[in-house]
C-alpha cells in the first residue's frame, strides 16, 4: 500500500466515524435530499473553509478540518443519492447506508489512485487553499450540469465531480493533519 493510500484511508476513517455517529443520531434522514441540495450543502462547507482561510476568524465552533470532513461525507451521500435516487421517507437502514458509503468511498479511492499515478502526486506540492478553490470550481461545474438536466457534451458527469471534490478534501485533510495550512 502506498503512503498516499495509507493517508487516504486514515483520514477517511475519521470521516466515516463521524458519518456513522450522525447516522446513529439521525438515521439516514439525508435520503430525502435531492442531489442538487447536496451540491448546495457542499458549497456551504467549501465556502466556510474559504472564509476561514481568508479571515482566520470563526464565530462558531467549526474549523477547516470539519468543513473538509463534511465535504467528504456530503459528497459520498450525494453519490449514494445519484445511484439510489431520493425518497420521501427514510428507506435505508444504518447497515445499508454504511455499505453504500463504503462502496462509493472505495470507488473514489480507486479514482484517486489512478489520477495520482498519472499526475505524479502533484497534490503534495499544492496549498490547502487551492483545494478549496478547486472544490468551489467543481461545485460550479456541477451546478451547471444539474441546470442542464445532467447532460454534458464532452465533460465528466456529476458523479465524477463529486468524487473529485471528495478527493480534494482528502488531500486537504492530509495536509492539515501534517500541520500545513
Secondary structure, DSSP 8 states (H G I E B T S, - for coil): --HHHHHHHHHHHHHHHHHHHHHHHH-SGGGG--HHHHHHHHHHHHHHHHHHHHH---SSS--HHHHHHHHHHHHHHHHHHHHH---SS----HHHHHHHHHHHHHHHHHHHHHHHHHHTTGGGGS-HHHHHHHHHHHHHHHHHHHHTTT--SSS--HHHHHHHHHHHHHHHHHHHHTT--
